[in-house]
Amino acid sequence: MSKIHPLRSSHLESAEHTSEGHLIITFKDGERYQYRHVPAETFNELLRAKSPVAFAYHAIKSKYPPKSLDD
């Protein structure tokens, strides 16, 4: 079972990394997106980032296609 980690961000609420290597990001507006095959180190960098939303945009969204979990 994965743990949900709160993020200090004006746009992102939390992040979770599953045992299958999926990163799930929840936005402040409640939208949730899943990114597949994200390495654990990338997830840890997201948690440590000064700007999680900038890190997510540049290091995650550009490399791992998102899938909305709200469809």
Secondary structure, 3 states (H helix, E strand, C coil): CCCEEECCCCCEEEEEECCCCCEEEEECCCCEEEECCCCHHHHHHHHHCCCHHHHHHHHHHCCCCEEECCC
